[in-house]
Amino acid sequence: MVDHLPLTRPTIDEETIAEVAKVLRSGWITSGPKVKEFEARLSDYFGGRPVRVFNSGTASLEIALRLAGVGPGDEVITTPLTWVATSNVILAVGAKPVFVDIDPVTRNIDLDAISPAITPSTKAIMPVDLAGLPVNRDRLYELAVSHNLRVIEDAAQSLGSVWNGSRIGSIGDLVSFSFHPNKNATSIEGGCLVMNDETEAKLAEQYRLQGVLRSGVDEMDVKVPGGKFNLTDVAAAVGINQLARIDEFNMRRRELVREYFRQLDRQEIPDFKIALPVMDFERSNWHMFQVILSGDPDAAGRGDVMKRMAETGISTGVHYPAIHLFSLYRRAGWREGDFPHAEHAGRNILTLPLFPSMTTSDVKRVVDSLINALKP
Ligand SMILES: *Cc1c(COP(=O)(O)O)cnc(C)c1O
């Protein structure tokens, strides 16, 4: 039997487990004091900006779109190489996603492709920091300001990433994060939105819980059709402890990625032709370590590589197939050939295991397994 190495695994310490037990015994387990505390800690982390938490990163994105006034008839420019939540929420508010291709080096939205995609209906840009590598914020906001567009940053993957010395979230317009267990910090499920002012934060609270506005001792009004997106205190307790360790987690991820580059450097990679991620140790939180296989017909295909690696006990993942080729999106008119770089990545990108409790010898094992799996 081979030792199984998962793709990812959250680091949950005993202190967190004890804290969860305390909340469970407290008599108040849904949204309450722990949610308030989590929001306050997040606000500190993001330089004092207003923050509200939700029961998922998807909810956070959808509420961000509503805060920006995006609705039927509006267009939102985004990337086709992301988790499908990014564009699903645009559909959910009745707007139209407008995809543009990716930059094949960063694998993020191609900023040069944005201007030509802007129409009188464009309301916002929704960039994604894939794998934690930040989209160029200087160029992004130059574009947004000059075309009078809102920016909803899908920073689901980039908690702790940095742009020009500033944490992602401490700068920018609306910035959304996810605390899914696969992300760099988790609240089991959950997400948060960093906003510009208290007016936005108050509106976000209404969208989060049935539109309810309380006043006085016993009065209530409803002005907007809110949903049910609140986070529990149990989840918030997990999130608080995870946030306290995020710098440590991200530092460990960086160390492991250095080892990935070292191990891959030892190998005769040109024979197999795989594209490595941008070697960045300043900006990225290294949410994922992803290689892109060549896609050559005479080389091992991604499915074969994944199967062979699984036989050695190593889990790998696909993040992500290009969204515009899903049936739902094809029905709206997109087709093969629309975004060649995103399609190549979507068919050939492979996520390797990366999580703080991995060891450097795990990394060597993954690389050896990958190189073997790539052999014809
Ligand atoms: C994880 C993720 C989301 C959604 O977050 P959930 O918490 O799973 O709802 C959205 N966009 C991107 C890019 C993600 O990675």
The ligand as a MOL file (V3000), in Angstrom:
LIG
                    3D

  0  0  0     0  0            999 V3000
M  V30 BEGIN CTAB
M  V30 COUNTS 15 15 0 0 0
M  V30 BEGIN ATOM
M  V30 1 C -13.3100 29.3530 -4.0170 0
M  V30 2 C -13.6130 30.3550 -5.0590 0
M  V30 3 C -14.8560 31.0140 -5.1410 0
M  V30 4 C -16.0460 30.6320 -4.3200 0
M  V30 5 O -15.8490 30.5460 -2.9700 0
M  V30 6 P -16.8110 29.6000 -2.1110 0
M  V30 7 O -16.4370 29.9550 -0.7060 0
M  V30 8 O -16.4860 28.1910 -2.4630 0
M  V30 9 O -18.2120 29.9550 -2.4290 0
M  V30 10 C -15.0160 31.9940 -6.0950 0
M  V30 11 N -14.0280 32.3200 -6.9440 0
M  V30 12 C -12.8420 31.7060 -6.9110 0
M  V30 13 C -11.7780 32.1380 -7.8510 0
M  V30 14 C -12.5990 30.6890 -5.9820 0
M  V30 15 O -11.4100 30.0780 -5.9810 0
M  V30 END ATOM
M  V30 BEGIN BOND
M  V30 1 1 1 2
M  V30 2 1 2 3
M  V30 3 2 2 14
M  V30 4 1 3 4
M  V30 5 2 3 10
M  V30 6 1 4 5
M  V30 7 1 5 6
M  V30 8 2 6 7
M  V30 9 1 6 8
M  V30 10 1 6 9
M  V30 11 1 10 11
M  V30 12 2 11 12
M  V30 13 1 12 13
M  V30 14 1 12 14
M  V30 15 1 14 15
M  V30 END BOND
M  V30 END CTAB
M  END
